[in-house]
């Protein structure tokens, strides 16, 4: 039974690029900044509209970008030779729902790791609501984006109404009962079926039998993307070429060739913007400085300025052809150790405080994320699912063609808000 709450390069080029970076500093308040999406509809209680303060979702996109880069950097340092893909948006949603139930030092630690803007709880919920509405409003011709959030609760546990109100407001999350404590494997199957449906079958299994032992609540986020390029690559122009992997080996990858695309260099990073149909979404492919240390990540603020400049066509943005490998990435990974290393460890211990969720809640027992990312001539298909389980208490531009022939990053982002839907590091485009 599903219950849903009602509360809810040459010197000239380098000089031009430098002008772009200087202009970027004003992107947040100048006319070149993207216009934020329309505000979400008001929350209603018993049919009566509640006037929420109008909020700009872009600070939350910036927060999720910083958080995603932290996670990807830590993950890369622990496994530098592998392809990695994650959804900062999905992971931030799953953990964000848990955060709304956290109190005291637990909430402070989670907010710091998530880079959440400092605000009152009411303003936070309104900001998350604007973020969720912007994410759900990305659909359009040639672009499908489905995002869904859910609270799964064992029927024997008491979930506080105030918490359900907060997640419904911030994430449009409903609540469903599942036999998490009495029949956890049956609950696993039920949650996996829901995730498979939400991701169009791209993630048939997020959880595995035995993964939910002694878990009383599961907070899930599912995200599906199917986006066509504004200008598709010609399949006839896809050709094999050498790629030097993170392990230092040379492999033959299939390179898609096209352009011109907007590109610039800042801080040694070469960034290329590849827009999807409709102009709301874009991929930014990021080639690190030559000779950079493995797992080097750009700064979140600098990345935000670069993506804004590419979207706006700011001074210093140049047209370049691109050779980009086709990739098909898949992962299913526990994020618990990575998050602990980033400073969220208290949330996984019995010292955690999730009394805002339930007086019976103890701590987070698991954080699991599965992701897929396929980049081909026609566009990008990607999916992500996150499960956060809460346990009960003791109970510079070179040649005119930019070739991504060594490990690089990819970011799929909402051009208006900066929300990072997907973030990947390609170490070997031939590996799956």
C-alpha positions in Angstrom: 0.0 0.0 0.0 1.4 3.4 -1.0 0.5 6.4 1.2 1.4 9.9 0.1 1.3 13.0 2.3 -0.6 16.1 1.4 2.0 18.5 3.1 3.6 18.8 1.4 46.1 28.9 -27.2 48.3 31.6 -29.6 48.7 34.6 -27.3 45.5 36.2 -28.7 43.6 33.1 -27.7 45.1 33.0 -24.2 44.3 36.7 -23.8 40.7 36.1 -24.9 40.4 33.2 -22.5 41.7 35.4 -19.8 39.0 38.0 -20.5 36.4 35.2 -20.3 37.7 34.2 -16.8 37.6 37.9 -15.7 34.0 38.2 -17.0 33.1 35.0 -15.1 33.5 36.7 -11.8 30.4 38.8 -12.5 28.3 35.9 -13.9 26.3 35.7 -10.8 24.9 39.2 -11.0 25.5 40.4 -14.6 23.1 40.2 -17.5 25.0 37.2 -18.9 23.9 35.0 -16.1 21.2 32.4 -16.9 17.7 33.3 -15.9 16.5 31.1 -13.1 13.4 28.9 -13.8 10.0 29.9 -12.8 9.3 29.3 -9.1 7.5 26.1 -8.2 3.8 26.0 -7.4 3.0 26.7 -3.7 2.7 23.9 -1.3 -0.9 23.2 -0.2 -2.3 21.9 3.1 -5.9 20.7 2.9 -6.3 22.6 -0.4 -5.0 25.9 1.1 -1.9 27.4 -0.6 1.0 28.2 1.7 3.1 31.1 0.4 6.7 29.9 0.4 9.4 32.6 0.0 10.7 32.7 -3.6 14.0 31.0 -3.7 16.8 30.8 -6.3 17.8 27.1 -6.9 21.3 28.0 -8.2 23.0 28.0 -4.8 21.8 24.4 -4.4 23.2 23.5 -7.8 26.6 25.1 -6.7 26.4 23.1 -3.4 25.7 19.8 -5.3 28.6 20.5 -7.7 31.0 21.1 -4.8 29.8 17.9 -3.1 30.0 15.9 -6.3 33.6 17.0 -6.9 34.5 16.1 -3.4 33.1 12.6 -3.7 34.5 12.0 -7.2 37.9 13.2 -6.1 37.9 10.9 -3.0 36.6 8.0 -5.1 39.2 8.6 -7.8 42.1 8.7 -5.2 40.9 5.3 -3.9 40.6 3.7 -7.4 42.5 5.9 -9.8 42.6 3.5 -12.8 38.8 2.8 -13.0 36.0 4.6 -14.8 33.8 6.3 -12.3 30.3 7.8 -12.7 28.0 9.2 -10.1 25.0 11.5 -9.9 25.7 14.3 -7.5 22.0 15.3 -7.8 20.7 11.9 -6.8 23.2 11.3 -4.0 22.5 14.8 -2.6 18.8 14.1 -2.7 19.0 10.8 -0.9 21.3 12.3 1.8 19.4 15.5 1.8 16.3 13.6 2.8 18.2 12.0 5.7 19.6 15.5 6.6 16.1 16.8 7.1 15.8 14.3 9.9 19.2 15.0 11.5 19.7 17.2 14.5 22.7 18.6 16.4 26.2 17.6 15.5 24.9 15.1 13.0 23.1 17.8 11.0 26.2 20.1 11.2 28.5 17.3 9.8 26.1 16.4 7.0 25.5 20.1 6.1 29.2 20.7 5.8 29.8 17.6 3.6 26.8 18.5 1.5 27.9 22.1 1.2 24.4 23.2 2.0 23.8 27.0 2.1 23.4 28.4 5.6 19.7 29.1 6.1 16.8 28.5 8.4 15.0 25.2 8.1 12.0 27.0 6.4 14.3 28.7 3.9 16.1 25.4 3.3 12.9 23.5 2.5 11.8 26.3 0.1 15.3 26.2 -1.6 15.1 22.4 -1.9 11.6 22.7 -3.3 12.9 25.2 -6.0 15.8 22.8 -6.7 13.5 19.9 -7.1 11.0 21.8 -9.3 13.8 23.0 -11.6 15.1 19.4 -11.9 11.6 18.1 -12.7 11.1 21.0 -15.2 14.0 20.0 -17.6 11.8 17.9 -19.8 11.3 19.1 -23.4 11.5 18.1 -27.0 14.4 15.6 -27.4 15.1 15.6 -23.6 13.5 13.3 -21.0 14.4 13.8 -17.3 12.5 11.9 -14.7 13.3 12.4 -11.0 11.5 10.7 -8.1 12.1 10.5 -4.4 10.5 8.1 -1.9 10.5 7.4 1.8 10.1 3.7 2.6 9.2 3.0 6.2 8.6 -0.2 8.2 5.0 -0.2 9.4 6.0 -1.0 13.0 8.0 2.3 13.3 6.7 5.8 13.9 7.8 8.4 11.4 7.2 11.9 12.6 4.7 13.9 10.6 6.9 17.0 10.6 9.6 15.0 8.9 7.2 13.7 6.2 6.1 17.3 5.7 9.7 18.4 5.2 10.6 15.8 2.6 7.3 16.3 0.8 8.0 20.0 0.6 11.7 19.8 -0.3 11.7 16.7 -2.5 8.1 16.0 -3.4 8.7 12.6 -1.7 5.9 10.3 -0.8 5.9 7.6 1.8 5.3 3.9 1.3 5.3 1.1 3.8 7.5 -1.9 3.3 8.4 -4.9 5.5 11.9 -3.7 6.1 12.3 -5.4 9.5 10.1 -8.4 9.2 10.9 -9.4 5.6 13.9 -7.3 4.4 14.6 -9.3 1.3 11.0 -8.8 0.2 11.4 -5.1 0.8 14.6 -5.2 -1.3 12.7 -6.7 -4.2 9.9 -4.1 -3.9 12.4 -1.2 -3.8 14.4 -2.6 -6.7 11.2 -2.9 -8.8 10.3 0.7 -8.1 13.8 1.9 -9.0 13.9 -0.2 -12.2 10.6 1.3 -13.3 11.7 4.9 -12.5 15.0 4.4 -14.4 13.3 2.8 -17.4 15.0 -0.5 -16.7 18.5 1.0 -16.7 19.1 0.1 -13.1 17.3 -3.3 -12.5 19.1 -3.8 -9.1 20.2 -1.2 -6.7 20.0 -3.3 -3.5 20.9 -6.9 -3.0 19.4 -9.6 -0.7 20.8 -9.1 2.8 21.6 -5.4 2.3 18.7 -4.1 4.4 19.1 -6.2 7.6 18.2 -4.0 10.6 17.1 -1.1 8.4 13.9 0.7 9.3 13.7 3.4 6.7 15.1 3.6 3.1 15.2 7.0 1.4 15.5 6.5 -2.4 16.1 8.9 -5.3 15.9 7.8 -8.9 17.0 9.9 -11.9 16.7 9.1 -15.6 18.0 11.1 -18.5 17.6 10.6 -22.2 18.8 13.7 -24.1 19.6 14.2 -27.8 22.4 16.5 -28.8 21.4 19.8 -30.3 23.7 18.9 -33.2 24.2 15.1 -33.3 27.6 13.6 -34.2 27.6 12.0 -37.6 28.1 8.2 -37.2 30.2 8.2 -40.4 32.7 10.5 -38.7 33.2 8.1 -35.8 36.7 6.6 -36.1 39.1 4.7 -34.0 42.0 6.5 -32.4 44.5 6.1 -29.6 43.6 6.8 -26.0 46.1 6.7 -23.1 44.4 5.2 -20.1 44.9 6.1 -16.5 47.1 3.0 -16.2 49.4 4.4 -18.8 48.4 1.9 -21.5 47.3 2.8 -25.0 44.0 1.5 -26.3 42.0 2.1 -29.4 38.8 4.0 -28.7 35.9 5.0 -30.9 36.1 8.8 -31.3 33.0 10.9 -32.3 34.1 13.9 -34.3 32.1 17.2 -34.7 31.8 20.9 -34.1 32.5 23.7 -33.8 31.6 23.8 -30.1 32.1 26.5 -27.5 35.4 26.0 -25.7 37.7 27.9 -23.4 40.7 27.3 -21.2 41.0 28.4 -17.6 43.5 27.4 -15.0 45.0 24.9 -17.4 41.7 23.1 -17.8 40.2 22.9 -21.3 36.4 22.9 -21.3 34.0 22.2 -24.1 30.3 22.7 -24.0 28.1 20.2 -25.8 24.4 21.4 -25.7 21.4 19.1 -25.8 18.2 19.9 -27.6 16.2 22.8 -26.1 19.2 24.5 -24.5 18.3 23.7 -20.9 20.9 20.9 -20.5 24.5 20.6 -21.6 27.4 18.4 -21.2 30.7 20.0 -20.2 33.8 17.8 -21.1 36.8 18.8 -19.1 40.4 17.9 -20.1 42.9 18.4 -17.2 46.1 20.3 -17.7 48.8 18.2 -19.4 50.9 16.5 -16.8 48.4 17.1 -14.0 48.5 14.6 -11.1 46.0 11.8 -11.3 42.6 12.6 -9.9 43.1 16.3 -10.1 39.7 18.0 -9.8 38.7 21.6 -10.7 37.5 23.9 -8.0 33.7 24.0 -7.7 33.5 27.8 -8.0 35.8 27.9 -11.0 33.9 25.2 -12.7 30.6 27.1 -12.1 32.1 30.2 -13.8 33.4 28.1 -16.7 30.0 26.4 -17.3 28.2 29.8 -17.1 30.6 31.3 -19.6 30.1 28.4 -22.0 26.4 28.6 -21.7 26.3 32.4 -22.2 29.0 32.5 -25.0 31.1 35.0 -22.9 34.2 36.7 -24.3 37.0 34.3 -24.7 34.8 31.4 -25.6 36.1 30.0 -28.9 34.7 27.6 -31.5 36.5 24.3 -31.7 35.9 20.9 -33.3 36.0 18.0 -30.9 37.0 14.4 -30.8 35.2 12.7 -27.9 35.2 9.0 -27.2 32.0 7.0 -27.1 31.5 5.6 -23.6 29.2 3.2 -21.8 29.8 3.4 -18.0 28.1 1.4 -15.2 28.7 1.3 -11.5 27.0 0.1 -8.3 28.9 1.2 -5.2 28.6 1.8 -1.5 29.3 5.5 -0.6 29.6 4.9 3.1 33.4 4.9 3.4 33.8 7.8 1.0 31.3 9.9 3.0 33.0 9.0 6.3 36.3 10.1 4.9 34.8 13.4 3.8 33.5 14.1 7.4 30.1 12.6 7.6 31.2 9.7 9.8 29.1 10.6 12.8 26.0 9.9 10.8 27.0 6.2 10.6 27.5 5.7 14.3 25.3 5.3 17.3 26.2 8.8 18.3 24.1 10.0 15.3 21.0 12.1 16.0 18.1 11.5 13.6 15.4 12.3 16.0 13.9 14.7 13.5 12.9 11.6 11.4 11.7 9.4 14.3 12.4 9.0 18.0 13.2 5.4 17.1 15.9 6.3 14.4 19.5 5.5 15.2 21.9 6.1 12.3 22.6 5.6 8.6 23.4 2.0 7.8 24.0 2.2 4.1 24.4 4.6 1.2 24.3 2.8 -2.1 24.3 4.4 -5.5 24.0 2.8 -9.0 24.7 4.8 -12.2 24.8 4.3 -15.9 26.1 6.8 -18.5 26.1 6.1 -22.3 27.5 8.8 -24.6 27.0 8.2 -28.3 26.4 10.0 -31.6 22.7 10.8 -31.0 22.9 11.9 -27.4 23.3 10.7 -23.8 21.3 8.2 -21.8 22.0 8.1 -18.1 20.3 6.8 -14.9 21.1 6.9 -11.2 19.5 5.6 -8.1 20.5 6.2 -4.5 19.3 4.4 -1.4 20.0 5.7 2.1 19.1 3.2 4.8 18.4 4.5 8.3 18.6 1.9 11.1 16.2 2.0 14.1 17.6 2.4 17.5 18.6 -0.6 19.5 16.0 -2.3 18.4 45.1 26.8 -22.6 43.8 25.8 -26.2 46.1 23.9 -28.5 45.2 22.6 -32.0 41.9 23.6 -33.5 40.6 20.1 -32.6 40.4 19.2 -29.0 40.9 15.5 -28.6 40.0 13.8 -25.4 42.7 11.2 -25.6 43.6 10.8 -21.9 41.6 10.6 -18.8 39.0 13.4 -18.6 35.8 14.5 -16.7 32.2 14.8 -18.0 29.5 16.9 -16.3 25.9 16.9 -17.3 24.4 20.1 -15.9 21.3 22.2 -15.9 22.4 25.4 -17.7 20.1 27.6 -15.6 20.7 26.4 -12.1 24.0 24.6 -12.4 22.5 21.4 -10.9 25.0 18.6 -11.7 22.9 15.7 -12.9 25.8 13.4 -13.7 29.6 13.6 -13.1 32.1 11.1 -14.5 35.8 10.5 -14.9 36.7 8.4 -18.0 39.9 6.5 -17.3 39.5 4.0 -20.2 36.6 4.6 -22.7 37.0 1.0 -23.9 36.1 -0.5 -20.5 32.5 -1.2 -19.5 
